[in-house]
Amino acid sequence: DQQVKQNSPSLSVQEGRISILNCDYTNSMFDYFLWYKKYPAEGPTFLISISSIKDKNEDGRFTVFLNKSAKHLSLHIVPSQPGDSAVYFCAAGVKGAGSYQLTFGKGTKLSVIP
Amino acid sequence: EAQVTQNPRYLITVTGKKLTVTCSQNMNHEYMSWYRQDPGLGLRQIYYSMNVEVTDKGDVPEGYKVSRKEKRNFPLILESPSPNQTSLYFCASSLVWGEKLFFGSGTQLSVL
């Protein structure tokens, strides 16, 4: 059972426009969420995170929104730049004791067209 | 420079020949983990370690072993590799559980 789902394998966006990457989860125990970016031949790098007590977190051009009732989060990149072209992974975990696993989605490949 | 170092970057082996992929971090992190990445399946956790001598299974532990004798090292051991273990492997660490993970550059393993 896939607990973290990224239903769009790929997304193309024009440079300067907004990129919106979506992620859905099924496990209501998840209480913190992260986005990672991955370039080819490199390991994933941390981008931004959000705790379940918040519904929005911003860091420069990147904003993550969390809708707990819908079990949905999204990553907004504004404005999109060619260097943002990468695979983006959504991940979720439980910060409380007893579960120390981070579950990743399958990833969405973002292409930003100059 | 703070980093997670995996070796080797590329490895081709044959079925049944024991191998070890090393992972070392220089950030004094307590939490370490191994993932494999396969096309269409994303990143799946193999094993993790909360601290020295404390390890536990992730989602896909079959066919793998780990050890955590020192804080900085977390090797992944394949006692008898099989072709279905051909994958891209990542080691990761974080200061403690719940903090952001730092990933190594990956090890591409091919088992013939």
Backbone of each chain as ProteinMPNN parsed JSONL, in Angstrom:
{"seq_chain_A": "DQQVKQNSPSLSVQEGRISILNCDYTNSMFDYFLWYKKYPAEGPTFLISISSIKDKNEDGRFTVFLNKSAKHLSLHIVPSQPGDSAVYFCAAGVKGAGSYQLTFGKGTKLSVIP", "coords_chain_A": {"N_chain_A": [[0.848, -1.185, 0.0], [0.71, 2.087, -1.0], [1.764, 4.718, 0.792], [2.456, 7.351, 0.456], [1.821, 9.412, -2.148], [2.694, 10.556, -5.323], [1.165, 11.66, -7.904], [1.682, 12.69, -10.388], [3.983, 11.932, -12.736], [5.589, 13.599, -14.198], [6.223, 17.067, -15.021], [5.928, 20.023, -16.871], [7.012, 23.339, -17.131], [6.953, 26.798, -17.974], [9.744, 28.999, -17.829], [9.831, 31.373, -15.195], [7.163, 31.145, -14.602], [4.707, 29.72, -12.29], [5.434, 26.707, -10.559], [3.715, 23.856, -9.559], [3.756, 21.239, -7.449], [2.351, 18.212, -6.473], [1.241, 16.169, -3.7], [-0.074, 13.357, -2.103], [-1.224, 11.71, 0.859], [-1.854, 8.773, 2.84], [-1.687, 7.857, 5.419], [-2.811, 8.787, 8.451], [-1.313, 9.215, 10.674], [1.026, 10.479, 10.036], [3.004, 13.273, 10.744], [4.865, 15.078, 10.001], [6.354, 16.575, 7.146], [8.299, 16.548, 4.186], [10.12, 17.987, 1.465], [12.247, 16.925, -1.111], [14.849, 17.51, -3.451], [16.216, 16.222, -6.436], [18.983, 15.927, -8.467], [20.26, 14.433, -11.508], [22.601, 11.791, -11.021], [23.279, 12.59, -8.489], [22.807, 12.674, -4.888], [19.604, 12.988, -3.183], [18.608, 16.272, -2.095], [17.706, 18.227, 0.699], [14.859, 20.321, 0.696], [12.551, 21.782, 1.741], [10.422, 21.79, 4.642], [7.478, 20.846, 6.553], [5.507, 21.0, 9.459], [2.771, 19.217, 10.96], [1.312, 20.955, 12.488], [1.203, 23.294, 11.221], [-0.021, 25.092, 8.326], [1.26, 26.145, 6.236], [4.465, 26.846, 4.892], [7.228, 28.852, 4.168], [10.1, 29.426, 2.123], [12.039, 31.466, 0.686], [11.77, 31.206, -2.751], [10.239, 28.991, -2.547], [7.349, 27.379, -1.38], [5.493, 25.452, 0.853], [2.389, 23.908, 1.16], [-0.014, 22.606, 3.375], [-2.773, 20.53, 3.631], [-4.516, 19.149, 5.913], [-6.982, 17.887, 6.31], [-7.625, 16.987, 3.805], [-5.527, 15.37, 3.39], [-3.285, 16.189, 1.887], [-0.52, 17.693, 0.302], [1.315, 20.397, -1.142], [3.88, 21.735, -3.229], [5.009, 24.845, -4.061], [6.698, 26.652, -6.494], [7.977, 29.693, -7.14], [9.363, 32.474, -8.802], [9.625, 29.964, -11.364], [12.725, 28.502, -12.322], [15.236, 27.588, -14.763], [17.234, 26.066, -13.491], [15.801, 24.753, -11.59], [14.928, 22.448, -12.625], [14.524, 19.134, -12.069], [14.14, 16.047, -10.208], [11.538, 15.82, -7.918], [10.904, 14.813, -4.678], [8.41, 13.937, -2.422], [8.098, 13.462, 1.072], [7.168, 11.737, 4.072], [6.679, 11.464, 7.613], [6.568, 10.233, 11.024], [6.921, 12.02, 13.886], [6.74, 11.299, 16.499], [7.578, 8.903, 19.081], [8.401, 5.48, 18.294], [8.077, 5.088, 15.588], [10.285, 5.294, 13.106], [10.659, 5.857, 10.47], [11.007, 7.272, 7.267], [8.859, 7.909, 4.715], [8.824, 7.878, 1.263], [7.49, 9.427, -1.708], [7.015, 8.534, -5.212], [8.171, 10.401, -6.801], [8.343, 13.392, -8.829], [9.146, 14.534, -11.957], [10.366, 17.584, -12.753], [10.434, 19.881, -15.349], [11.77, 22.847, -16.368], [11.223, 25.151, -18.737], [13.232, 27.2, -20.689]], "CA_chain_A": [[0.0, 0.0, 0.0], [1.552, 3.263, -1.13], [1.266, 5.684, 1.762], [2.739, 8.694, -0.041], [1.604, 9.309, -3.591], [2.88, 11.688, -6.218], [0.455, 11.075, -9.04], [2.189, 13.209, -11.657], [5.385, 11.543, -12.912], [6.359, 14.68, -14.79], [5.569, 18.374, -15.123], [6.712, 21.008, -17.621], [6.58, 24.704, -16.82], [7.769, 27.855, -18.57], [10.551, 29.816, -16.917], [9.134, 32.557, -14.689], [5.819, 30.796, -14.149], [4.644, 28.947, -11.057], [5.393, 25.239, -10.606], [2.978, 23.289, -8.418], [3.933, 19.798, -7.347], [1.368, 17.708, -5.516], [1.547, 14.943, -2.963], [-1.163, 12.894, -1.244], [-0.81, 10.651, 1.776], [-2.992, 8.024, 3.368], [-1.485, 7.553, 6.832], [-3.175, 9.962, 9.252], [-0.33, 9.393, 11.743], [2.119, 11.346, 9.572], [2.887, 14.61, 11.318], [5.756, 16.043, 9.393], [6.456, 16.346, 5.715], [9.478, 17.19, 3.621], [10.355, 17.894, 0.029], [13.628, 16.793, -1.51], [15.118, 17.703, -4.87], [17.301, 15.336, -6.859], [19.557, 16.05, -9.81], [20.873, 13.176, -11.958], [23.939, 11.423, -10.522], [23.505, 13.146, -7.154], [21.83, 12.276, -3.89], [18.566, 13.994, -2.921], [18.935, 17.338, -1.152], [16.541, 18.754, 1.399], [14.358, 21.59, 0.163], [11.683, 22.473, 2.683], [9.604, 20.867, 5.416], [6.35, 21.438, 7.259], [4.937, 20.194, 10.528], [1.307, 19.147, 10.84], [0.658, 22.032, 13.241], [1.155, 24.456, 10.335], [-0.592, 24.796, 7.015], [2.08, 26.79, 5.209], [5.83, 27.194, 5.249], [7.879, 29.502, 3.034], [11.542, 29.624, 2.151], [12.391, 32.077, -0.594], [10.846, 30.922, -3.855], [9.562, 27.717, -2.288], [6.311, 27.368, -0.345], [4.773, 24.188, 0.967], [1.06, 24.024, 1.752], [-0.513, 21.341, 3.9], [-4.207, 20.436, 3.891], [-4.59, 17.9, 6.686], [-8.27, 17.219, 6.129], [-7.578, 16.314, 2.506], [-4.281, 14.597, 3.357], [-2.668, 16.654, 0.648], [0.396, 18.823, 0.381], [1.802, 20.857, -2.435], [5.077, 22.571, -3.248], [4.922, 25.89, -5.061], [7.968, 27.295, -6.812], [7.66, 30.93, -7.856], [9.162, 32.008, -10.161], [10.409, 28.781, -11.72], [13.967, 28.781, -13.047], [15.758, 26.366, -15.405], [17.985, 25.288, -12.508], [14.88, 23.975, -10.756], [14.642, 21.184, -13.322], [15.035, 18.043, -11.222], [13.075, 15.195, -9.682], [11.14, 16.256, -6.582], [10.3, 13.761, -3.869], [7.679, 14.252, -1.212], [8.343, 12.443, 2.09], [6.37, 11.932, 5.282], [7.088, 10.649, 8.746], [5.919, 10.453, 12.308], [7.981, 12.462, 14.788], [6.602, 10.682, 17.804], [8.351, 7.686, 19.285], [7.825, 4.223, 17.831], [8.175, 4.934, 14.131], [11.431, 6.119, 12.72], [10.807, 5.704, 9.036], [10.572, 8.339, 6.38], [8.282, 7.276, 3.528], [8.936, 8.758, 0.11], [6.713, 9.206, -2.904], [7.792, 8.052, -6.346], [8.861, 11.519, -7.429], [7.824, 14.11, -9.993], [10.231, 15.175, -12.703], [10.019, 18.938, -13.182], [11.253, 20.475, -16.409], [11.489, 24.269, -16.525], [11.631, 25.457, -20.104], [13.661, 28.62, -20.792]], "C_chain_A": [[0.894, 1.249, 0.0], [1.015, 4.361, -0.229], [1.494, 7.127, 1.341], [2.695, 8.625, -1.559], [1.892, 10.629, -4.287], [2.354, 11.221, -7.567], [0.916, 11.593, -10.391], [3.652, 12.82, -11.806], [6.234, 12.689, -13.456], [5.508, 15.938, -14.916], [6.492, 19.303, -15.899], [6.13, 22.387, -17.388], [7.504, 25.689, -17.529], [8.538, 28.607, -17.483], [9.763, 31.056, -16.495], [7.732, 32.277, -14.176], [5.882, 30.028, -12.834], [4.659, 27.444, -11.346], [4.656, 24.765, -9.362], [3.116, 21.78, -8.47], [3.061, 19.284, -6.206], [1.766, 16.384, -4.901], [0.337, 14.604, -2.09], [-0.653, 11.791, -0.327], [-2.038, 9.998, 2.38], [-2.892, 7.802, 4.876], [-1.752, 8.806, 7.678], [-2.221, 10.178, 10.423], [0.821, 10.312, 11.324], [1.941, 12.745, 10.15], [3.999, 15.555, 10.893], [6.118, 15.595, 7.986], [7.629, 17.144, 5.162], [9.453, 17.06, 2.099], [11.86, 17.838, -0.212], [13.714, 16.98, -3.011], [16.292, 16.814, -5.254], [17.691, 15.612, -8.298], [20.134, 14.696, -10.2], [22.277, 13.01, -11.383], [24.283, 12.087, -9.19], [22.493, 12.566, -6.179], [20.774, 13.358, -3.714], [19.075, 15.049, -1.934], [17.648, 17.91, -0.577], [16.156, 20.125, 0.855], [13.59, 22.367, 1.227], [10.85, 21.442, 3.434], [8.432, 21.615, 6.044], [5.855, 20.451, 8.305], [3.426, 20.234, 10.408], [0.59, 20.238, 11.637], [0.56, 23.316, 12.399], [0.41, 24.081, 9.061], [0.215, 25.427, 5.876], [3.482, 27.039, 5.755], [6.536, 27.715, 4.002], [9.378, 29.559, 3.225], [11.941, 30.143, 0.773], [11.353, 31.807, -1.666], [9.975, 29.701, -3.613], [8.566, 27.853, -1.136], [5.652, 26.004, -0.334], [3.463, 24.459, 1.698], [0.602, 22.648, 2.198], [-2.003, 21.456, 4.184], [-4.448, 19.104, 4.586], [-5.889, 17.158, 6.449], [-8.3, 16.451, 4.821], [-6.384, 15.381, 2.389], [-3.51, 14.915, 2.081], [-1.667, 17.756, 0.958], [0.901, 19.172, -1.007], [3.025, 21.739, -2.233], [4.914, 23.56, -4.386], [6.3, 26.506, -5.253], [7.653, 28.506, -7.681], [8.812, 31.946, -7.718], [10.04, 30.788, -10.449], [11.622, 29.194, -12.56], [14.479, 27.489, -13.679], [16.54, 25.474, -14.44], [17.105, 24.495, -11.556], [14.529, 22.638, -11.397], [15.333, 20.043, -12.585], [13.865, 17.124, -10.921], [12.796, 15.617, -8.246], [10.42, 15.114, -5.873], [9.605, 14.384, -2.661], [7.959, 13.131, -0.207], [7.533, 12.773, 3.336], [6.84, 11.001, 6.374], [6.296, 10.991, 9.986], [6.994, 10.833, 13.306], [7.894, 11.819, 16.164], [7.368, 9.382, 17.883], [7.634, 6.473, 18.705], [7.89, 4.02, 16.34], [9.254, 5.859, 13.641], [11.718, 5.986, 11.243], [10.301, 6.927, 8.32], [10.107, 7.659, 5.105], [8.267, 8.281, 2.389], [7.898, 8.41, -0.951], [7.62, 8.784, -4.044], [8.513, 9.159, -7.091], [8.112, 12.109, -8.607], [8.984, 14.808, -10.667], [9.747, 16.519, -13.236], [10.991, 19.407, -14.257], [10.827, 21.928, -16.559], [12.09, 24.707, -17.851], [12.001, 26.926, -20.22], [12.829, 29.389, -21.815]], "O_chain_A": [[1.724, 1.434, 0.89], [-0.077, 4.879, -0.465], [0.804, 8.029, 1.816], [3.444, 7.869, -2.178], [1.396, 11.682, -3.886], [3.025, 10.477, -8.283], [0.587, 11.014, -11.426], [4.492, 13.333, -11.067], [7.439, 12.752, -13.213], [4.278, 15.895, -14.919], [7.691, 19.368, -15.625], [4.916, 22.582, -17.439], [8.701, 25.437, -17.667], [8.043, 28.819, -16.376], [9.115, 31.706, -17.316], [7.173, 33.064, -13.412], [6.962, 29.724, -12.327], [3.984, 26.97, -12.26], [4.937, 25.214, -8.25], [2.656, 21.127, -9.407], [3.042, 19.854, -5.115], [2.511, 15.594, -5.482], [-0.209, 15.478, -1.416], [0.242, 11.03, -0.695], [-3.118, 10.588, 2.426], [-3.907, 7.581, 5.537], [-0.991, 9.771, 7.616], [-2.298, 11.204, 11.099], [1.513, 10.862, 12.18], [0.862, 13.33, 10.06], [4.073, 16.692, 11.36], [6.178, 14.403, 7.683], [7.913, 18.258, 5.604], [8.847, 16.147, 1.539], [12.637, 18.583, 0.386], [12.784, 16.656, -3.749], [17.247, 16.669, -4.491], [16.873, 15.545, -9.216], [20.466, 13.892, -9.328], [23.038, 13.972, -11.276], [25.452, 12.139, -8.807], [21.458, 12.036, -6.581], [21.012, 14.517, -4.054], [19.876, 14.747, -1.049], [16.643, 18.055, -1.273], [17.01, 20.972, 0.59], [13.957, 23.492, 1.564], [10.599, 20.349, 2.925], [8.397, 22.845, 6.064], [5.791, 19.243, 8.073], [2.863, 21.163, 9.829], [-0.616, 20.424, 11.476], [-0.075, 24.29, 12.803], [0.234, 22.901, 8.757], [-0.113, 25.259, 4.701], [3.66, 27.393, 6.92], [6.462, 27.117, 2.929], [9.871, 29.719, 4.342], [12.151, 29.377, -0.168], [10.182, 32.147, -1.5], [9.071, 29.414, -4.397], [8.893, 28.368, -0.067], [5.294, 25.466, -1.382], [3.433, 25.146, 2.719], [0.8, 21.654, 1.499], [-2.443, 22.365, 4.887], [-4.569, 18.064, 3.939], [-5.899, 15.928, 6.393], [-8.92, 15.392, 4.729], [-6.245, 14.675, 1.39], [-3.141, 14.028, 1.311], [-1.932, 18.641, 1.772], [0.907, 18.343, -1.916], [3.178, 22.398, -1.204], [4.707, 23.17, -5.535], [6.982, 26.839, -4.284], [7.139, 28.381, -8.792], [9.201, 32.249, -6.591], [11.089, 30.617, -9.828], [11.551, 30.102, -13.388], [14.185, 26.403, -13.18], [16.506, 24.25, -14.567], [17.599, 23.659, -10.8], [13.898, 21.791, -10.764], [16.56, 19.994, -12.491], [12.734, 17.389, -11.329], [13.723, 15.755, -7.448], [9.467, 14.533, -6.392], [10.159, 15.246, -1.978], [8.048, 11.967, -0.597], [7.249, 13.937, 3.618], [7.33, 9.902, 6.114], [5.473, 11.906, 9.998], [7.903, 10.04, 13.552], [8.875, 11.8, 16.908], [7.763, 8.823, 16.859], [6.405, 6.444, 18.634], [7.769, 2.891, 15.865], [9.139, 7.079, 13.755], [12.872, 6.001, 10.816], [9.305, 7.537, 8.709], [10.866, 6.918, 4.48], [7.761, 9.394, 2.533], [7.48, 7.259, -1.079], [8.836, 8.686, -3.88], [9.377, 8.886, -7.925], [7.35, 11.425, -9.291], [9.715, 15.575, -10.04], [8.837, 16.582, -14.062], [12.208, 19.337, -14.09], [9.663, 22.212, -16.843], [13.301, 24.642, -18.058], [11.198, 27.802, -19.895], [13.055, 30.581, -22.024]]}, "seq_chain_B": "EAQVTQNPRYLITVTGKKLTVTCSQNMNHEYMSWYRQDPGLGLRQIYYSMNVEVTDKGDVPEGYKVSRKEKRNFPLILESPSPNQTSLYFCASSLVWGEKLFFGSGTQLSVL", "coords_chain_B": {"N_chain_B": [[34.389, 19.752, 5.198], [30.951, 19.187, 5.562], [29.543, 16.052, 5.119], [28.071, 13.083, 3.592], [29.501, 10.116, 2.839], [29.681, 7.693, 0.42], [30.842, 4.512, -0.669], [31.536, 1.907, -3.03], [31.033, 4.191, -5.885], [30.093, 2.981, -8.174], [29.305, -0.401, -8.875], [29.748, -3.586, -10.094], [28.736, -6.869, -9.88], [28.553, -10.445, -9.31], [25.949, -12.887, -8.982], [25.493, -14.041, -5.695], [27.992, -13.37, -4.641], [29.388, -12.041, -1.892], [29.083, -8.677, -0.762], [29.976, -5.369, 0.364], [28.741, -2.167, 0.922], [30.023, 0.866, 1.757], [29.352, 3.475, 4.161], [29.8, 6.655, 5.426], [29.645, 9.332, 7.735], [30.443, 12.71, 8.604], [29.359, 14.373, 10.485], [28.603, 13.898, 13.038], [26.15, 12.691, 13.359], [23.249, 11.101, 14.728], [21.212, 9.532, 13.625], [20.975, 7.239, 10.974], [20.496, 5.91, 7.665], [19.513, 3.604, 5.073], [18.565, 3.64, 1.657], [16.937, 2.424, -1.278], [16.673, 3.154, -4.732], [14.477, 2.688, -7.306], [13.346, 2.512, -10.7], [10.217, 4.007, -11.179], [9.446, 3.361, -8.621], [10.38, 5.016, -6.685], [12.005, 6.126, -3.655], [12.898, 3.724, -1.356], [12.986, 2.567, 1.966], [15.546, 0.675, 3.472], [17.062, -0.194, 5.807], [17.447, 1.286, 9.045], [19.154, 3.274, 11.534], [19.098, 4.275, 14.819], [21.068, 4.974, 16.556], [24.38, 4.168, 17.789], [24.785, 0.683, 17.692], [22.043, 0.324, 17.526], [19.71, -0.728, 15.447], [17.206, -1.104, 12.868], [14.616, -2.621, 10.849], [13.572, -1.394, 7.657], [11.285, -0.745, 5.038], [11.961, -2.587, 3.025], [13.8, -4.846, 3.813], [14.738, -7.408, 3.18], [17.317, -9.617, 2.324], [19.395, -7.983, 2.955], [21.881, -6.738, 5.264], [22.899, -4.792, 8.088], [25.184, -2.863, 10.086], [26.074, -1.038, 13.041], [28.551, -0.089, 14.456], [30.139, 2.008, 15.053], [29.575, 5.517, 15.484], [29.873, 7.072, 13.162], [29.86, 5.374, 10.953], [28.009, 3.251, 8.736], [27.622, 0.555, 7.33], [26.3, -1.242, 4.489], [25.392, -4.491, 3.896], [25.427, -7.11, 1.601], [24.848, -10.311, 1.699], [24.459, -12.461, -0.063], [24.143, -11.533, -2.975], [21.496, -10.903, -5.323], [20.034, -10.725, -8.65], [17.721, -9.107, -8.429], [18.439, -7.199, -6.657], [19.768, -5.319, -7.97], [20.188, -1.956, -8.247], [19.92, 1.569, -7.382], [21.56, 2.833, -4.697], [21.217, 4.692, -1.694], [22.745, 6.245, 1.044], [21.918, 7.896, 4.063], [21.865, 10.523, 6.539], [20.935, 12.057, 9.67], [20.864, 14.593, 12.201], [19.351, 13.911, 14.483], [16.54, 11.666, 14.751], [13.89, 12.867, 12.797], [14.902, 15.245, 12.021], [16.177, 17.019, 9.136], [17.279, 14.986, 6.423], [20.54, 14.181, 5.257], [21.932, 13.224, 2.26], [24.057, 10.741, 0.733], [26.011, 10.456, -2.334], [25.239, 8.278, -3.759], [25.208, 4.785, -4.776], [25.572, 2.864, -7.512], [24.508, -0.252, -8.133], [24.993, -3.271, -9.826], [23.871, -6.494, -10.261], [24.805, -9.413, -11.673]], "CA_chain_B": [[33.055, 19.873, 4.584], [29.982, 18.226, 6.095], [29.075, 15.214, 4.026], [27.859, 11.649, 3.716], [30.342, 9.522, 1.795], [29.416, 6.285, 0.093], [31.766, 3.867, -1.606], [31.942, 2.637, -4.237], [29.958, 4.84, -6.639], [29.58, 1.988, -9.119], [29.746, -1.745, -8.551], [29.161, -4.692, -10.846], [29.126, -8.114, -9.248], [27.803, -11.624, -9.763], [25.042, -13.477, -8.002], [26.062, -14.839, -4.617], [29.285, -12.898, -4.143], [29.152, -11.087, -0.81], [29.655, -7.352, -0.935], [29.664, -4.346, 1.361], [28.772, -0.768, 0.508], [30.324, 1.626, 2.973], [28.752, 4.791, 4.339], [30.405, 7.354, 6.544], [29.26, 10.743, 7.837], [31.367, 13.445, 9.474], [28.566, 15.416, 11.133], [28.224, 13.413, 14.361], [24.71, 12.418, 13.323], [22.819, 9.88, 15.406], [20.318, 8.738, 12.779], [21.463, 6.908, 9.635], [19.51, 5.089, 6.971], [19.799, 3.189, 3.706], [17.435, 3.606, 0.743], [17.189, 2.048, -2.661], [15.816, 3.847, -5.685], [14.208, 1.899, -8.502], [12.443, 3.229, -11.619], [8.791, 3.848, -10.919], [9.162, 2.998, -7.224], [10.867, 6.04, -5.766], [12.996, 5.749, -2.637], [12.348, 2.818, -0.338], [13.929, 2.428, 3.065], [16.004, -0.701, 3.677], [17.33, -0.281, 7.231], [17.846, 2.533, 9.658], [19.817, 3.146, 12.823], [18.862, 5.439, 15.671], [22.339, 5.31, 17.211], [25.313, 3.036, 17.811], [24.247, -0.607, 18.108], [20.579, 0.313, 17.445], [19.278, -0.755, 14.051], [15.884, -1.706, 12.671], [14.24, -2.826, 9.451], [12.695, -0.466, 6.965], [10.218, -1.374, 4.258], [12.449, -3.648, 2.135], [15.062, -5.301, 4.393], [15.107, -8.776, 2.811], [18.545, -9.761, 1.552], [20.378, -6.981, 3.394], [22.256, -6.629, 6.67], [23.618, -3.566, 8.427], [25.759, -2.814, 11.427], [26.417, 0.314, 13.467], [29.505, -0.261, 15.562], [30.634, 3.354, 15.37], [28.562, 6.499, 15.138], [30.041, 7.655, 11.839], [29.797, 4.388, 9.863], [26.783, 2.432, 8.663], [27.76, -0.224, 6.1], [25.218, -2.092, 3.992], [25.987, -5.77, 3.523], [24.621, -8.058, 0.845], [25.54, -11.58, 1.927], [24.362, -13.266, -1.28], [23.382, -10.652, -3.865], [20.72, -11.478, -6.42], [19.762, -9.703, -9.67], [16.673, -8.156, -8.037], [19.04, -6.169, -5.821], [20.319, -4.29, -8.851], [19.473, -0.739, -7.876], [20.707, 2.721, -6.953], [21.47, 2.852, -3.241], [21.594, 5.933, -1.026], [22.872, 6.327, 2.485], [21.518, 9.221, 4.536], [21.991, 10.701, 7.983], [20.412, 13.288, 10.236], [21.357, 14.808, 13.553], [18.51, 12.987, 15.236], [15.329, 11.347, 14.006], [12.953, 13.973, 12.647], [15.584, 16.367, 11.382], [16.344, 16.778, 7.702], [18.278, 13.991, 6.049], [21.587, 14.48, 4.293], [22.154, 12.012, 1.473], [25.266, 10.521, -0.034], [25.864, 10.616, -3.785], [24.634, 7.078, -4.325], [25.993, 3.66, -5.276], [24.833, 2.111, -8.533], [24.89, -1.658, -8.036], [24.446, -4.205, -10.815], [24.139, -7.884, -9.911], [24.601, -10.198, -12.902]], "C_chain_B": [[32.146, 18.773, 5.128], [29.461, 17.358, 4.958], [28.826, 13.771, 4.468], [28.588, 11.009, 2.534], [30.026, 8.048, 1.629], [30.492, 5.78, -0.855], [31.389, 2.404, -1.792], [30.764, 3.373, -4.884], [29.291, 3.87, -7.61], [30.146, 0.62, -8.751], [28.991, -2.743, -9.404], [29.664, -5.976, -10.211], [28.293, -9.263, -9.813], [26.961, -12.171, -8.623], [25.813, -14.301, -6.974], [27.376, -14.366, -4.048], [29.078, -11.771, -3.134], [29.803, -9.74, -1.086], [29.199, -6.419, 0.185], [29.753, -2.977, 0.714], [28.977, 0.062, 1.771], [29.626, 2.983, 2.962], [29.364, 5.424, 5.571], [29.931, 8.797, 6.542], [30.157, 11.421, 8.877], [30.668, 14.536, 10.268], [28.104, 15.016, 12.538], [26.712, 13.145, 14.46], [24.392, 11.106, 14.027], [22.053, 8.957, 14.465], [20.959, 8.501, 11.411], [20.515, 5.904, 9.001], [20.014, 4.719, 5.59], [18.502, 3.133, 2.914], [17.888, 2.991, -0.57], [16.187, 2.763, -3.558], [15.698, 3.012, -6.935], [13.223, 2.65, -9.385], [10.984, 2.942, -11.296], [8.434, 3.535, -9.49], [9.66, 4.026, -6.229], [11.926, 5.514, -4.825], [12.327, 4.866, -1.585], [13.417, 2.531, 0.723], [14.257, 0.954, 3.317], [16.193, -0.968, 5.174], [17.614, 1.121, 7.746], [18.49, 2.256, 11.014], [19.611, 4.421, 13.613], [20.131, 5.898, 16.367], [23.228, 4.073, 17.19], [24.633, 1.802, 18.393], [22.719, -0.66, 18.105], [20.175, 0.391, 15.982], [17.906, -1.402, 13.954], [15.566, -1.744, 11.187], [13.381, -1.687, 8.942], [11.645, -1.243, 6.196], [10.686, -2.569, 3.429], [13.774, -4.22, 2.635], [15.572, -6.657, 3.891], [16.351, -8.786, 1.932], [19.649, -8.805, 1.949], [20.676, -7.142, 4.885], [22.949, -5.295, 6.866], [24.272, -3.754, 9.783], [26.079, -1.369, 11.762], [27.294, 0.191, 14.702], [30.095, 1.083, 15.995], [29.581, 4.348, 14.884], [28.668, 6.936, 13.683], [29.797, 6.67, 10.698], [28.547, 3.516, 9.916], [26.848, 1.618, 7.359], [26.533, -1.065, 5.784], [25.85, -3.355, 3.421], [24.984, -6.614, 2.751], [25.358, -9.391, 0.891], [25.565, -12.438, 0.663], [23.517, -12.487, -2.29], [22.651, -11.422, -4.966], [20.38, -10.366, -7.407], [18.681, -8.694, -9.259], [17.17, -7.111, -7.037], [19.828, -5.155, -6.65], [19.512, -3.02, -8.647], [20.473, 0.384, -7.619], [20.485, 2.879, -5.453], [21.956, 4.191, -2.687], [21.684, 5.721, 0.472], [22.504, 7.744, 2.902], [21.699, 9.303, 6.035], [21.326, 12.001, 8.399], [20.861, 13.373, 11.683], [20.644, 13.884, 14.536], [17.318, 12.65, 14.36], [14.413, 12.575, 13.98], [13.588, 15.222, 12.08], [15.837, 16.017, 9.915], [17.494, 15.809, 7.453], [19.285, 14.561, 5.064], [21.921, 13.175, 3.577], [23.562, 11.96, 0.896], [24.97, 10.608, -1.523], [25.329, 9.37, -4.475], [25.649, 6.036, -4.776], [25.131, 2.898, -6.274], [25.352, 0.683, -8.536], [24.207, -2.456, -9.137], [24.865, -5.604, -10.416], [23.793, -8.751, -11.122], [24.296, -11.66, -12.592]], "O_chain_B": [[32.51, 17.597, 5.155], [28.989, 17.876, 3.945], [29.279, 13.311, 5.516], [28.316, 11.328, 1.376], [30.097, 7.265, 2.577], [30.983, 6.507, -1.718], [30.974, 1.736, -0.844], [29.62, 3.191, -4.469], [28.082, 3.931, -7.837], [31.309, 0.496, -8.368], [27.761, -2.752, -9.438], [30.867, -6.157, -10.023], [27.443, -9.067, -10.681], [27.245, -11.934, -7.448], [26.657, -15.131, -7.314], [27.84, -14.917, -3.05], [28.642, -10.678, -3.494], [30.929, -9.668, -1.578], [28.189, -6.649, 0.85], [30.731, -2.666, 0.035], [28.205, -0.03, 2.725], [29.351, 3.556, 1.908], [29.438, 4.803, 6.632], [29.825, 9.42, 5.486], [30.568, 10.82, 9.868], [31.297, 15.511, 10.68], [27.303, 15.72, 13.154], [26.094, 13.349, 15.505], [25.144, 10.136, 13.943], [22.226, 7.739, 14.506], [21.428, 9.44, 10.767], [19.825, 5.152, 9.69], [20.836, 5.424, 5.006], [17.477, 2.656, 3.403], [19.066, 3.034, -0.924], [15.024, 2.952, -3.201], [16.702, 2.665, -7.557], [12.351, 3.353, -8.874], [10.574, 1.79, -11.158], [7.253, 3.447, -9.154], [9.382, 3.91, -5.036], [12.655, 4.576, -5.149], [11.308, 5.239, -1.004], [14.583, 2.287, 0.411], [13.368, 0.104, 3.368], [15.559, -1.861, 5.736], [17.973, 2.02, 6.986], [18.385, 1.159, 11.561], [19.913, 5.516, 13.137], [20.26, 7.067, 16.727], [22.853, 3.044, 16.627], [23.992, 1.864, 19.443], [22.148, -1.611, 18.639], [20.282, 1.444, 15.353], [17.495, -2.152, 14.839], [16.149, -1.018, 10.382], [12.584, -1.099, 9.672], [11.172, -2.283, 6.655], [9.896, -3.473, 3.156], [14.786, -4.092, 1.946], [16.721, -7.015, 4.152], [16.434, -8.068, 0.936], [20.724, -8.811, 1.349], [19.842, -7.615, 5.657], [23.518, -4.735, 5.929], [23.953, -4.683, 10.525], [26.328, -0.562, 10.866], [26.837, 0.346, 15.834], [30.493, 1.265, 17.145], [28.797, 4.048, 13.983], [27.645, 7.15, 13.032], [29.549, 7.099, 9.571], [28.094, 3.103, 10.983], [26.184, 1.972, 6.385], [25.826, -1.533, 6.677], [26.734, -3.289, 2.567], [23.847, -6.808, 3.182], [26.365, -9.578, 0.209], [26.578, -13.068, 0.357], [22.324, -12.748, -2.442], [23.125, -12.444, -5.462], [20.428, -9.19, -7.049], [18.721, -7.543, -9.696], [16.41, -6.237, -6.62], [20.47, -4.254, -6.11], [18.298, -3.008, -8.85], [21.688, 0.184, -7.636], [19.353, 3.041, -4.998], [22.958, 4.745, -3.139], [20.815, 5.1, 1.085], [22.759, 8.693, 2.16], [21.689, 8.285, 6.728], [21.169, 12.923, 7.598], [21.193, 12.366, 12.309], [21.277, 13.172, 15.315], [17.11, 13.288, 13.328], [14.193, 13.228, 15.0], [12.888, 16.159, 11.699], [15.722, 14.86, 9.513], [18.51, 15.804, 8.147], [18.935, 15.321, 4.161], [22.161, 12.15, 4.215], [24.174, 12.989, 0.609], [23.824, 10.807, -1.928], [25.002, 9.413, -5.661], [26.789, 6.357, -5.111], [24.086, 2.353, -5.917], [26.502, 0.435, -8.899], [23.002, -2.334, -9.354], [26.052, -5.884, -10.248], [22.638, -8.814, -11.543], [24.099, -12.457, -13.509]]}, "name": "protein", "num_of_chains": 2, "seq": "DQQVKQNSPSLSVQEGRISILNCDYTNSMFDYFLWYKKYPAEGPTFLISISSIKDKNEDGRFTVFLNKSAKHLSLHIVPSQPGDSAVYFCAAGVKGAGSYQLTFGKGTKLSVIPEAQVTQNPRYLITVTGKKLTVTCSQNMNHEYMSWYRQDPGLGLRQIYYSMNVEVTDKGDVPEGYKVSRKEKRNFPLILESPSPNQTSLYFCASSLVWGEKLFFGSGTQLSVL"}
